[in-house]
């Protein structure tokens, strides 16, 4: 009987993974190639598929098979799969399928409304859809249930970062802001020449260079592809089908480079998940924060390093002759220039987490009912001024700059900061385990680092909680010490030269 129960569980996991892959593919197409007039139909398609997946997950027959399988003996891998499926199912059974479908429809409408509002820099065009999305997320949080001693935001955060709570995040982010702000002041006082990055950098040549970077990272273009979108993102449909997007501005050559490194890091994680788990709940990241650690590690620890540019600047200059005479040290300084700017995705390492603090504070206030959607632009402007010292002149460079709220992803933003912290710790550990790592990066050989990440992070899939996985790889759990040490050292070097 236990073997039959486990077989039922395995068939269900395979079907759930297939449905999730179809949803991801439709969502990717919505952001890349779908014509604008396809939005209404896409919303219904996504609602149908997400509703079907929800119904399969909460099916009483799966619940019965899960209970029988849990009661039977099993190896460590089976127990891990059952625990992960139990986590997903216990959350799903609390949520009505009607809410799942309505959220999918609202997300589709929200994306289209956000895109229109952003182009016009008019928040009022997005506000009604965002109001509905916030209402649905509150309803979702209430259905999921507030953890003991917690709040609504915790219920949503649990879906992105299991075990994380506002009570732990708030002091962590306050502490980060406390040492990042003076570090940003010191770094911003340094004179950095970056005139060579101004001008026109032809889009096609930028595109070709981003593909060269993906190949150097080890991203398999036979098992994935890169396209363009208004907001760079990545989607894992299967380890053999990973979709990335980047954004190209002809006047901002570093934008596409860092976007590709960032999304390529996500893609490498997806491609590195064990193929034997492609039909299992284990074939996924341990958390969104851990996923972000992979993207931020490749973008920052690798892509903003001097060894990286020793190898790749000559290749970039071969495509853009105006860079041919630029010393690598000067280019490295420009790539790490610290500025109090408005746009998160273009932010430097030092100020980036201040952008996350801003979004986290506003999200929590929205969920608590302390902030109304209509008041969001003004609240954004005030907190942006307080945290970053600048105010947006237009909604497009303020509360309309990110797509996440249009997707209904309230609770996601903190995972970027968690990713930054994990990335710093993982890269420091890789440096200890791989003597000569910087020299290898300086020759363009990124394979040793990828191999280390495959061994320490990717191959574990969802068998361990994110913080435990990081602890095993680095010797410590969630800490800001490695990031503080690395950024302080970088800023000191930049200010000396």
C-alpha positions in Angstrom: 0.0 0.0 0.0 2.8 2.4 0.8 4.4 1.8 -2.6 1.1 2.6 -4.3 0.8 5.8 -2.2 4.3 6.9 -3.1 3.5 6.2 -6.8 0.4 8.4 -6.5 2.5 11.1 -5.0 5.1 10.9 -7.7 2.5 11.1 -10.5 0.9 14.1 -8.8 4.3 15.9 -8.5 5.0 15.3 -12.2 1.6 16.7 -13.2 2.0 19.7 -10.9 5.5 20.4 -12.3 4.2 20.2 -15.9 1.3 22.6 -15.1 3.7 25.0 -13.4 6.0 24.9 -16.5 3.1 25.7 -18.7 2.1 28.7 -16.5 5.7 29.9 -16.6 5.9 29.6 -20.3 2.7 31.6 -20.8 3.9 34.2 -18.3 7.3 34.5 -20.1 5.5 35.0 -23.4 3.2 37.7 -21.9 6.4 39.7 -21.1 8.2 39.2 -24.4 6.2 38.4 -27.5 2.4 38.5 -26.7 0.6 41.3 -28.5 -1.1 43.8 -26.2 -4.6 42.8 -27.3 -3.9 39.2 -26.1 -3.9 40.3 -22.4 -7.5 39.4 -21.7 -7.3 35.9 -23.1 -3.9 35.4 -21.4 -5.5 36.2 -18.1 -8.1 33.6 -18.6 -5.6 31.0 -19.8 -3.4 31.6 -16.7 -6.4 31.5 -14.5 -7.5 28.2 -15.9 -4.0 26.6 -15.6 -3.3 28.0 -12.1 -6.8 26.9 -11.0 -6.2 23.4 -12.3 -2.9 23.2 -10.6 -4.5 24.4 -7.3 -7.2 21.8 -7.6 -4.7 19.0 -8.2 -2.7 20.1 -5.2 -5.6 20.2 -2.9 -7.3 17.0 -4.2 -8.3 14.8 -1.2 -6.9 11.8 -2.9 -3.5 13.4 -3.0 -3.9 14.2 0.7 -4.7 10.6 1.5 -1.7 9.3 -0.5 0.6 11.9 1.1 -0.4 10.8 4.6 0.1 7.1 3.8 3.5 7.8 2.2 4.6 9.9 5.2 3.7 7.1 7.5 5.8 4.5 5.6 9.6 4.1 5.7 11.6 6.0 3.1 15.0 7.2 2.3 16.2 10.8 3.0 15.4 12.0 -0.5 11.8 10.6 -0.3 11.3 12.2 3.1 12.6 15.6 1.7 10.2 15.4 -1.2 7.2 14.5 1.1 8.1 17.4 3.4 8.3 19.9 0.5 5.0 18.7 -0.9 3.4 18.8 2.5 4.5 22.5 2.8 3.0 23.4 -0.6 -0.2 21.5 0.0 -0.9 22.8 3.5 -0.7 26.3 2.2 -2.8 25.6 -0.9 -5.7 23.9 1.0 -6.3 27.1 2.9 -6.8 29.1 -0.3 -10.1 28.9 -2.3 -9.6 28.1 -5.9 -11.8 31.1 -6.8 -9.2 33.4 -5.2 -6.4 31.7 -7.1 -8.2 32.3 -10.4 -9.1 35.9 -9.6 -5.5 36.6 -8.6 -4.3 35.2 -12.0 -6.8 37.4 -13.9 -5.9 40.4 -11.8 -2.2 39.9 -12.4 -2.6 39.8 -16.1 -4.7 43.0 -16.1 -2.2 44.5 -13.7 0.7 43.9 -15.9 -1.0 45.6 -18.8 -2.1 48.5 -16.7 1.3 48.9 -15.2 2.9 48.9 -18.7 0.5 51.6 -19.9 0.9 53.7 -16.7 4.7 53.4 -16.8 4.9 54.6 -20.4 2.8 57.6 -19.5 4.4 58.0 -16.1 0.9 58.2 -14.7 0.3 56.2 -11.5 -3.4 56.9 -11.6 -3.7 54.5 -14.5 -2.3 51.7 -12.5 -3.8 52.5 -9.1 -7.2 50.7 -9.5 -5.6 47.5 -10.5 -3.0 47.7 -7.8 -5.7 48.5 -5.2 -7.4 45.2 -6.3 -4.2 43.3 -6.2 -3.5 44.5 -2.6 -7.0 43.6 -1.6 -6.5 40.1 -3.0 -3.1 39.7 -1.3 -4.7 40.7 2.0 -7.4 38.1 1.3 -4.7 35.6 0.5 -2.8 36.3 3.7 -5.9 35.9 5.7 -6.7 32.6 4.0 -3.2 31.3 4.6 -3.3 32.3 8.2 -1.1 34.6 10.1 1.7 32.7 11.9 1.7 32.8 15.7 2.9 36.2 16.8 3.2 37.4 13.3 1.2 39.5 10.8 -0.3 39.3 7.3 3.0 40.1 5.6 4.5 37.0 7.2 1.9 34.8 5.5 3.0 36.1 2.1 6.7 36.2 2.9 6.5 32.5 3.8 5.7 31.6 0.2 9.0 33.2 -1.0 11.3 32.7 2.0 10.0 29.9 4.3 10.6 30.6 7.9 11.4 34.3 7.5 9.4 36.8 9.5 8.9 40.6 9.6 10.2 40.5 13.2 13.5 39.2 11.9 13.7 41.3 8.7 12.9 44.7 10.3 16.0 44.8 12.6 18.2 43.3 9.9 17.2 45.9 7.4 17.6 48.7 10.0 21.1 47.5 10.8 21.9 47.4 7.1 20.6 50.9 6.4 22.6 52.0 9.5 26.0 51.1 8.0 25.2 51.4 4.3 24.1 55.1 4.5 27.5 56.4 5.8 29.4 54.0 3.5 27.4 55.4 0.6 28.3 59.0 1.7 32.0 58.1 1.7 31.9 56.3 -1.6 29.9 59.1 -3.3 32.5 61.6 -2.3 35.1 59.9 -4.5 35.6 61.4 -8.0 35.0 58.7 -10.6 35.6 59.4 -14.3 33.0 57.6 -16.4 32.7 59.9 -19.4 33.8 57.0 -21.6 30.5 55.3 -20.8 28.5 58.1 -22.3 27.5 58.1 -25.9 25.8 55.6 -28.2 26.6 51.9 -27.9 24.9 50.1 -30.7 22.2 47.7 -29.5 23.2 44.8 -31.7 26.8 44.8 -30.5 25.6 45.0 -26.9 23.3 42.0 -27.6 26.2 40.0 -29.0 28.4 40.8 -26.0 25.7 39.6 -23.6 25.5 36.3 -25.4 29.3 36.0 -25.1 29.0 36.6 -21.3 26.3 33.9 -21.0 28.6 31.4 -22.8 31.5 32.3 -20.6 29.4 31.8 -17.4 28.5 28.3 -18.6 24.8 29.0 -19.5 23.7 26.3 -22.0 22.0 28.0 -24.9 20.8 24.6 -26.1 18.8 24.4 -22.8 17.8 28.1 -22.6 17.5 31.4 -24.5 17.7 35.1 -23.9 15.2 37.6 -25.1 14.4 41.3 -24.4 11.8 42.7 -22.1 10.9 46.0 -20.4 12.0 44.6 -17.0 14.6 41.8 -17.1 13.5 38.5 -15.6 14.1 34.8 -15.8 11.8 31.8 -15.9 12.6 28.2 -15.3 10.3 25.9 -17.3 12.5 22.9 -17.0 16.3 22.4 -16.6 16.3 21.9 -20.4 14.2 25.1 -21.0 15.3 28.2 -19.1 14.2 31.6 -20.4 16.1 34.8 -19.7 15.5 38.4 -20.7 17.7 41.5 -20.6 17.1 45.2 -21.3 19.3 47.2 -23.7 19.7 51.0 -23.6 22.1 52.3 -26.2 23.1 55.1 -23.9 23.6 52.8 -20.9 26.0 50.0 -21.9 26.4 48.6 -18.4 22.6 48.0 -18.0 22.5 45.1 -20.4 25.8 43.6 -19.1 24.7 43.5 -15.5 21.1 42.5 -16.4 22.5 39.5 -18.3 24.9 38.5 -15.6 22.1 38.8 -13.1 19.5 36.8 -15.0 22.2 34.4 -16.2 22.9 33.6 -12.5 19.3 32.7 -12.1 19.5 30.6 -15.2 22.5 28.7 -14.1 20.7 27.7 -10.9 17.7 26.4 -12.9 19.9 24.5 -15.3 22.0 23.1 -12.4 19.0 21.5 -10.6 19.4 17.7 -10.8 17.6 16.3 -13.9 16.4 13.3 -11.9 14.1 15.7 -10.0 12.6 17.4 -13.0 9.3 15.8 -12.1 9.6 16.3 -8.4 9.0 19.2 -6.0 12.7 18.8 -5.1 13.7 20.1 -8.5 13.4 23.7 -7.4 15.3 26.4 -5.5 15.3 26.2 -1.7 13.9 29.8 -1.6 13.7 33.0 -3.6 16.4 34.6 -1.5 18.8 31.7 -2.4 17.8 32.1 -6.0 18.6 35.8 -5.8 22.0 35.0 -4.2 23.0 33.3 -7.5 22.0 36.2 -9.6 23.5 38.8 -7.4 26.7 36.8 -7.0 27.3 36.7 -10.7 26.3 40.3 -11.2 28.2 41.8 -8.3 30.9 39.6 -6.8 32.0 38.5 -10.3 30.7 41.1 -12.7 31.9 44.2 -10.7 35.3 42.7 -9.9 38.6 43.9 -11.3 39.7 40.4 -12.4 36.5 40.0 -14.4 37.2 43.2 -16.4 40.8 42.4 -16.9 39.6 39.7 -19.2 36.3 41.1 -20.6 37.1 44.8 -21.2 39.3 44.0 -24.2 36.4 41.9 -25.6 34.0 44.7 -25.0 36.4 47.3 -26.5 36.6 45.1 -29.6 32.9 45.8 -30.2 33.1 49.4 -29.1 36.4 51.0 -30.2 35.7 54.1 -28.0 36.6 52.0 -25.0 39.9 50.7 -26.5 42.1 53.2 -24.6 40.4 53.0 -21.3 42.5 51.5 -18.5 40.9 48.6 -16.8 41.3 50.2 -13.4 39.3 53.2 -14.6 36.6 51.0 -16.1 36.4 49.0 -12.9 35.9 52.2 -10.9 33.2 53.4 -13.3 31.4 50.0 -13.0 31.4 50.4 -9.3 30.5 54.1 -9.1 28.3 54.8 -6.1 25.5 57.3 -6.6 22.3 58.0 -4.8 20.0 57.3 -7.8 16.4 56.6 -8.3 16.3 53.3 -10.2 16.8 50.1 -8.3 17.9 47.9 -11.2 20.6 50.4 -12.1 21.8 50.9 -8.5 25.3 50.2 -7.3 26.1 47.6 -4.7 26.3 50.0 -1.8 22.9 51.8 -2.3 21.0 48.8 -3.7 19.7 47.5 -0.4 18.4 50.9 0.6 16.1 50.6 -2.4 14.8 47.3 -0.9 14.3 48.9 2.5 12.1 51.5 0.8 9.9 48.9 -0.9 9.7 46.6 2.2 8.5 49.4 4.4 5.8 50.5 1.9 4.7 46.9 1.4 4.3 46.2 5.1 2.4 49.5 5.5 0.0 48.5 2.6 -0.7 45.1 4.1 -1.2 46.6 7.6 -3.6 49.2 6.2 -1.4 52.0 7.3 -0.9 53.2 3.7 -3.5 53.5 1.0 -2.6 52.8 -2.7 -3.6 56.3 -3.7 -1.0 57.7 -1.3 1.8 55.5 -2.6 3.6 58.0 -4.9 3.9 60.6 -2.1 5.0 58.0 0.5 7.5 56.7 -2.0 8.9 60.1 -2.6 9.3 60.9 1.1 11.0 57.6 2.0 13.2 57.8 -1.1 14.4 61.2 0.0 15.0 59.9 3.6 16.8 56.8 2.6 18.6 57.8 -0.7 18.6 61.5 -0.6 16.8 61.9 -3.9 13.2 62.4 -5.0 11.6 61.1 -8.2 10.3 63.8 -10.5 8.1 61.3 -12.3 6.0 58.2 -11.3 8.0 56.2 -13.9 11.2 56.7 -11.9 9.4 56.3 -8.6 6.7 53.8 -7.6 6.1 52.6 -11.2 9.6 51.5 -11.9 9.2 47.8 -10.9 6.9 45.3 -12.3 6.6 43.2 -9.1 3.5 44.8 -7.7 1.8 44.4 -11.1 2.5 40.6 -10.7 1.0 40.8 -7.2 4.3 39.9 -5.7 4.0 41.5 -2.3 6.6 40.0 -0.1 9.2 39.3 -2.8 11.4 42.4 -2.5 13.2 41.4 0.7 14.5 38.3 -1.0 16.9 40.6 -3.0 18.6 41.7 0.2 18.6 38.2 1.5 20.2 37.2 -1.8 22.9 39.9 -1.4 23.8 38.7 2.0 23.9 35.0 1.0 25.9 35.9 -2.2 28.6 37.7 -0.2 28.9 34.8 2.2 28.9 32.2 -0.6 31.5 34.0 -2.7 33.8 34.4 0.4 33.5 30.7 1.1 34.2 29.9 -2.6 37.4 32.0 -2.3 38.5 30.0 0.7 37.8 26.7 -0.9 39.2 27.6 -4.3 42.7 29.1 -4.0 43.4 31.2 -7.0 39.7 31.9 -7.8 40.3 35.5 -8.6 43.2 34.6 -11.0 40.9 32.1 -12.8 38.2 34.8 -13.1 40.9 37.1 -14.5 41.6 34.7 -17.3 37.9 34.3 -18.1 37.8 30.8 -16.6 34.5 30.9 -14.7 34.1 27.1 -14.6 35.7 26.6 -11.2 33.2 29.0 -9.6 30.3 27.4 -11.4 31.4 24.0 -10.3 31.6 25.1 -6.7 28.1 26.5 -6.9 26.8 23.4 -8.6 28.2 21.3 -5.7 27.3 23.5 -2.8 24.0 25.0 -3.9 22.4 23.8 -7.1 22.5 20.1 -6.7 20.7 20.3 -3.3 17.5 21.6 -5.0 14.9 21.9 -2.3 16.2 19.2 0.1 17.3 21.8 2.7 16.1 25.1 4.0 18.0 28.0 2.4 19.8 29.2 5.5 20.8 25.6 6.4 22.2 25.1 2.9 24.2 28.3 3.2 25.4 27.3 6.7 26.7 24.0 5.3 28.5 25.8 2.4 29.9 28.7 4.4 30.0 27.8 8.1 27.5 30.5 9.0 23.8 31.2 8.4 22.3 34.6 7.5 24.7 37.4 8.4 25.5 40.8 7.1 29.2 40.6 8.1 30.5 39.2 4.8 28.7 41.9 2.8 29.8 44.6 5.1 33.4 43.4 5.0 33.4 43.2 1.2 31.7 46.5 0.5 33.8 48.4 3.0 37.0 47.0 1.5 35.8 47.9 -2.0 34.8 51.4 -1.1 38.2 52.0 0.6 40.0 50.9 -2.5 37.8 53.1 -4.7 38.4 56.1 -2.5 42.2 55.6 -2.4 42.7 55.5 -6.2 
